[in-house]
């Protein structure tokens, strides 16, 4: 620790790391001390660009290889935004070096990989957490209040969500390479939908899942195609079901609906809040009214606004993620639920894919 602040190293100069550089700066209890790339000049450019927008008092050190960051004496925790196919190797090395870890999602290509990662962190007494930001939003606290009042929505029966974006026709991104991102849109986008369903169900695992592979794609150098359009179903105890859709082929959307016996709750932007300062969701209770020859559907809608900024702010969800992580480390104890949540999500994602590939319509996550 340095002046009670958690010292972060960024392993890989990915675009998403720019957003999280700023989140660490805004957290108030963390600072970036080093950035590693396999190209030293790229590390330097990354640091220069980020320092120009969100400067730290002491400029972070550029490093030309990942090993130097893992062994760096001035790094307490490592943020890993590397491609999924590389994450296991560097999580294991970081854990062995005693570094706490925030790992982008999907955490691995297989359940076995993530089990090994989580066990390594436990064995070396370091914290592990996936990089899902929305679970750290204050909006979820307010949504939980609504879901548990048993009046606004009633008993939950159905959860639906969609997360998609339209990729270019010539999609040469790492997301279209089976060795780098083997889960394709299911890991990149569906992970959020599965995580939201688990959160709504208080992290209860579904009894059965099913998946449908609707489309695949591959860039020219990919050994195999990856999921490009996917739908899944989760079946929970108590008659609750969850359906999700994710795609690289459809226009951008990131909505979720939680339906119950008295109404439904609608979130238009559950993954990344739309630009602006208003973080909100709607509670809708519709009534079918018949009066003589008049047949009307009457909508009752309540909009709930949460006092939280959407992006690049000290109260934004990505800032909360890094602030919460550093605060946990400062307690001197580990949060066992964070790695458990990541592993549960991985189990369901992979079970959905297994269902789609095997043609088995109902698989129990393992």
HELIX and SHEET records of a PDB file:
HELIX    1   1 UNK A   15  UNK A   27  1                                  13    
HELIX    2   2 UNK A   40  UNK A   53  1                                  14    
HELIX    3   3 UNK A   66  UNK A   70  1                                   5    
HELIX    4   4 UNK A   84  UNK A   96  1                                  13    
HELIX    5   5 UNK A  111  UNK A  123  1                                  13    
HELIX    6   6 UNK A  134  UNK A  136  5                                   3    
HELIX    7   7 UNK A  138  UNK A  148  1                                  11    
HELIX    8   8 UNK A  174  UNK A  176  5                                   3    
HELIX    9   9 UNK A  184  UNK A  185  1                                   2    
HELIX   10  10 UNK A  186  UNK A  190  3                                   5    
HELIX   11  11 UNK A  191  UNK A  200  1                                  10    
HELIX   12  12 UNK A  237  UNK A  239  5                                   3    
HELIX   13  13 UNK A  317  UNK A  330  1                                  14    
HELIX   14  14 UNK A  336  UNK A  358  1                                  23    
SHEET    1   A 6 UNK A  61  UNK A  63  0                                        
SHEET    2   A 6 UNK A  30  UNK A  36  1                                        
SHEET    3   A 6 UNK A   6  UNK A  11  1                                        
SHEET    4   A 6 UNK A  77  UNK A  80  1                                        
SHEET    5   A 6 UNK A 100  UNK A 103  1                                        
SHEET    6   A 6 UNK A 128  UNK A 130  1                                        
SHEET    1   B 8 UNK A 208  UNK A 217  0                                        
SHEET    2   B 8 UNK A 226  UNK A 235 -1                                        
SHEET    3   B 8 UNK A 241  UNK A 247 -1                                        
SHEET    4   B 8 UNK A 156  UNK A 164  1                                        
SHEET    5   B 8 UNK A 253  UNK A 260 -1                                        
SHEET    6   B 8 UNK A 264  UNK A 267 -1                                        
SHEET    7   B 8 UNK A 279  UNK A 291 -1                                        
SHEET    8   B 8 UNK A 294  UNK A 306 -1                                        
END                                                                             
